[in-house]
Amino acid sequence: MIDFRVEKRCTRTQARAGTLKIRDREIPTPVFMPVGTYAAVKTLSPPEIREVGAEIILSNAYHLHLRPGEKLIRSLGGIHRFTGWDRGYLTDSGGFQIFSLSPLREISAQGLRFRSHIDGSEHFLTPEDVVRIETEIGADIIMPLDIPTPMPSTHDEAEKACSTTIDWAARSKEAWVKRGDGTTLFGIVQGNVYPDLRERCAKAIQDIDFPGYAVGGLSVGEEKKTMYEVLGFTTSLLPADKPRYLMGVGAPCDILESVMHGVDMFDSVLPTRNARNATVFIPGGKLSLRNIMHREDSRPIQKGCLCYACRNFSRAYIRHLFKTREILAYRLATIHNLHYLIGFVAELRKAVREGKTEEFAGRFKDGML
């Protein structure tokens, strides 16, 4: 089980800083979790992930169930020993991934029937199955099977998905309690962009009672203004003494806005996916390393950055690596992006603790962070 405490609150926003304790390791919040979908953060080794400052990473139970399978992972000592990662581990249920393969799946009250995107084999997963899979994998924090809805969705579509999500949450909680294995199960609030559904779902999920709460179904195509409004409304409904996790959000501007709405945890493939496309974060925006302007550029990706890539290599060299498709290019860009984003969250956390959240937001908007 986890232990969470809020240690500092902003007096002018909903931002807060605290500590999430997992397996005797204290993780300061807000925290960003790099994504290792297949139990590996793409191109990086566990020591490199530790070096960029990560304290907890996320993997996907759906993908790990399909290969190599939860029984193999369990037989080899669980996800931490299997991967060599000795810090926090969170597994998503994979519901979003299953639903993104819409032609291959069928929903019923009992669960999800779908065909593997790998070999076409048919599978049926219930909420209880997903809890079993995640506990066998051995993650510290696990997420229940839920139903995210695309943007746009009608109120009726979102309401049906919301009702099923609530029912599955109750079944997941019951299955988790029966297993009693020391993992921590979060509840997920869905409801699309509809306030009445978000409120209904938030109340029902809290009535079931979870150690932490996630906000799902945002940053999937809606306008930023809408996303922030729905997020702010939803977090206002959640307990003040439990961690709040916004799923699938990783742009610096979104993290900043979300922290000011009271969010504690984030994950996203954005920094690693951008890196593989030669796009890196810098103060004030992003940089494309494939651009011809960097052909003879002796500067590091970001002046003053202490990541391995910036300490040792020029933009010109990394551009050359991308142009020749050298694997080192993807590794260096990934190291920089994760170092930047985890560092960004660390500086934001420090600002919250020092009562300087709005000052931090102003510096970010001025392109200084």
N, C-alpha and C positions, 0 to 999 in steps of 0.2 A: 504493500500500500504506500501511497505517497503522503507527504505532509506539506501543506501549503500555508504560507502566512504572508499577509500584506504588511509591509514595513513602512511605506511612505505613500502618501496620496497627494496629488496636485490639488491645490485649493481652487483653481480656476478652470480646470478640465477634469475629466474622469480618469486621467492617467494615474497609474499606480506602479510601484516597484516592490518586489518581494522576493521570496525564496521558495523554490519547489524542491523538496527533499525526496530523492529517489535512491533506494538502496544505500543509505548512509552517505550519499553524495548530494551536496547542495548546489542547485542550479539557480542562479539569479534570474529574475524575470523583470521585464519582458525578455523573451528568448526566441531566437529564430532557429528552426530545425532544418538542416539540409535534408534533402530527399534522396534516399537510396532505395528506389523502387524494388529492385531485385536483391536487396541486402548488400548493396554496394553503392556508394556515392560515385557517380561515373568518373572514371579516370584517376581517382584518388585512393590512397591506402589509408587505413585507420590512423597511423601516426601523422599523416598529412592533414587529415580531418581534425585531429586534436590540435595541430599546430595553428590552424586558422581560427581556433577558439571555440569550436563546436562542443556543446555539452550533451546534446541529445540529437538523435537522427530518427528519421521516419522511413519505414518500409511498408510494402503493400501486401496485405495478407492474401488477396486474390491472386496476385502473381506468384507469391511464394507457395501457395496451395497447388497451383498448376505445375510448378517446378521450382525447387527440387522436391517439394512436398513437405508438409509439417512433420510427418513421422521421421523423415531423414534428419531434419534439423534437430528434432528432439533427441534422436538417438546419438547425435554428435555433440550433445551438451547444451542445446538451446541456442538462440540467435546470437547471444553475446560471444560464446565460445566458437560457434560456427564461423562468425565473421571477424573475430579478433577485436571487436569493439567493446571496451570495458566501461563505457559510460551509459547514459540513458538511451532507451529504445522505445519508440512508439510505433505501433502498427495500425494503419488505416484498414478498415474492413474490405475495401476494394469496391464498395457499392458504386462510387462514381465511375470507376473504370468499367464495371459491368454495364452500367446504364449508357456509357458513351459508345458501347457496342450494340446499340439499340436493335439492329436487325437480328441479333443473335440471342436475344433474351425474352423471357416471358415471366410476368409477375403474377403471383397468386397470393392469397392471404397467408399461405403457409411459408412461402419463400420465393426464391428466384431459380428459374430454370434457364440455363444458358449453354451456349456452345463455346468451347475454348477457341480463342483467336489463334492458338498455336497449331492445333491439329484437328479442330472441328468436333472433338469428342463432347458428349453431352454431360452436363453436371447439374445437380440440384442442391442448392444451399439454403438452409433455414437460418434464422438468427442464432439458434442454438449451435448449429454447425460452425458458424463464424466465430463464436466465442470459444468453442473447442479448438478450432484451428489456431486462433491467436494465442490461447494459453499454452498450447503445445509448442508453438514457435518460441514462447518464453519472453515476450516483450514486457516492458515495465508498465506501459499505458496502452490500453487497447480500445478500439472504437467499435460500436455495434453496427450491424447492418441497418442501413436507412435508405430512404428513397429521395435523392435530390431531383429537382425538376428543372428542366431547361428554361432559358429565357428566350422568348416569352412563353408563359403557360397561363391557361385560363384559371380563374379562381376555382372552378370545379376540379380541374386536374390537380392543382396544388393542394386542395382540400383532401382529395382521395389519398394522395401521397403522404400528406401530413398525418392522416388517421392511421395509415399502415405503419409509418415511422414510429408513432407513439406505441402502437400495439407491439411492434418488434422490439422496441426499447424495453418494455416490460418483460417480454420473454427473454431478452438478452440478460437483463439484470437477474432474473430468476436462475438462469443457467450459470451465470458467473458466480452467484452466491453458493450454488451447489458445488461448484468446482473448488472454491475456497483455496486458490493456489497462490495468492499473494500479488497477483496482477491488479491493476487499477482500471476500472471501466468508466469511461466518460459517457455522458448522454449527449445527443446531438439535437439541436433545435433547427427544424426546417420550417417551410412556410412561404418560400419564394419571396415576392416583394409585397405580400399582403399582410398588413399589420395585425388584422384579426387572427390570421392563421399563425403568425409568429407568436402572438400572445397566448393563443390556445396551446400551441406546442410547448412553449417555454413553461407554462404552468403545469402541463401534464408531465413533462420530463422531470420537473422538480418534485412533483408529487411521488414519482417513482424513486427519486433520491439517488443521486450519483455523487461520487467524490469530486468530479469536475464536469464542466459543460463546454461543448463546442457549438459554434455557429457555422452551419453548413449552407451550401447553396448560394453563396455570393461570389462575386468576381467571376461570373460565368457568362458575361456578355451584357449585363446591365450598365447603364451610365454610372459614372463615378458618384454623382450627386445622389442617385438612388441608392447605390450601395452603402454610402455613408449614412444616409437617413435610416435605412433598414437596420444597419448594424447598430447605430446609436440607440434606436428603439429597442432592439433585441437585448443588448447588453444591460440596458436599464432594468430589464425584467429578471436578470440572473442574480444569484446570491453574491453578496459582496465579499464573502469569506472563502470562496472557492475559485480555482483557476478557470479562466475563460480562454478558449482556444478558437481562433479564426482559421478555418481550414482553407488551404490552397492560396494564400495571399503572400506575396513576397516583394512587390515593388516598394522601394523606399518611401515613396509618397503615401502609399496605402498603409504601410506599417505605421508611419508617423500618425496619420489620421486615426487609425484603428487604436493605437495606444492611447490617444487622447479620448477615445470612446471606452476605455477600460479593458482592452484586450491584453492578455498576458503571454500568449503563445502563438507562433506562426510557423507555417511550412510552405514551401513552394519549390517547384522545379525551375523557376525563372532564372536564378543565378547560374545554375549549371547548364541549362538549355541555351541561354544567351551566350555563355562561354563557348559552347560547341559551335556557335554561329559567329564567332569572332567579335562578339559584342561585350564590352566590359563596362562596369560601373565606374564613374568618376564623379567628384563633386560637381553638381550642376546638371548631371544627366548621364548620357552614355556615349561610348566611343566605339566606332567600327575599326577594328585593326586591319581589315582588308583594304581600307581606303588608301589610294595611291599617295596621299599626302604624308603617310607614315613610312614611305619607302626608305628614306634616309634619316628618319627621326631618331636621334640618339637618346631621347628622354625615356624614362620609365613610363609605364602605363599611367601612373599617378605619382606626381612629385610628393615626396615625404611618406609614401606608403611603405610599411615595413614587411609586406608579404614577400615570400621567396621570389616571386616573379619580378617584382619591382626592385628588389635589392640587387638582382643579378643580371637583368636583361633589358634591352631597349625595345621600344615599339617597332623599330625597323627589323630587329631579329625575330620578334614574335610574329610580325606580319609575314616575314619570309617563311616561317614554319607553317603558317596557315596556307600560304600560297602553294607550298610543296606538300601539304597534307601530312605533315609530321605529327605523330601522336603527342609529342611534347607541347605543341601549340595548344591543344585542348586542355592539357594538364595545367599549364601555366595560367591560362585564362580562367579556368575553374578555381584555381587557388586564389587568384586575385579577387574574383567576384565573391567568393564565400568569405574571404578575409574582409573585404569591404563591407558586405552586408551585416556580418556578425559584429564587426566593429561599429557600424552605424547604430545597431540596436544597443550595443554596450554604451555608446556615448549618449544615446537617448535615455537609457536607464539611469545613467549617472545624472543627467539633467533633471529627471523626475526626482531623484533622491535629494538633489540640491535645490529643489524648488525653482528650476529654470526651464521648465517644459516649453513655455511660450517663447522664451528667448531662443531655445534650440530650434523651434519651428520657424522662427524668423530667419535664422542663419541658413536653414535648409532652403527656404524659399528664395533667399538671396544667392543661392548657388555656392555656398561656402562649405557644404557638407555632402 
